[in-house]
């Protein structure tokens, strides 16, 4: 896992925990939106990391 993917994972978890600790009702808040954005960026960083590290041996 790349450093950017790990950073996005930590940010997504922190914003999700912040949402659940501050708001008891099920409503859309800024930390919840941030959690979704960081989760999408985490998945994109994982995909980009796989493409960059892919090194086929052509013989």
N, C-alpha and C positions, 0 to 999 in steps of 0.2 A: 504494500500500500504506500502510495506516495505521501509526501508531507502535506500537500494541499488536500488530498482526500482525507487524511487524518484530521486536519484542521476543520474541514467542513463537517466531519462526523461529530467532532467535539462541539462545534457551534450549534449543530442541529439538536444534539442531546441537551445542551445547556438551555437553549431557548424553549425546548419542549418541557423541561423541568420547571423553568420559570413560569410558563403558562399554567401548568397544573398546580404550582404552589401559590400563585397569586389569584387565579380565577377558578371558582368552584363551578360556575355555570358553564354549560356548553355553548360558548359563543366564539365567534371569530375575533381574535385579538391580534395585535402586532407581533407578539412572540410566537403565536401559532403560525402566522403567515411566514415569519422568519424561519421557523422550523421546517416548513415545507420547501422554502427556497433553498435553504442549506442542504436539505436532503436531496433535492434534485441536483444541486451542484456537486454533492458527494458522489452520486452515481455517475455523473458526467466525468468527474475526475478519475474515477475508477476505470471507466471505459477508455479515457484518453491515456491513462497510464498503461493499460494493456496494449494499446496500439503502438505506443512509443517503445515499449520494451520487447515487442514482438520482433524476433530476429531469426528468420528461417535460414537453414543451412542449404544453400543451393549447390548441388554437386553435379 
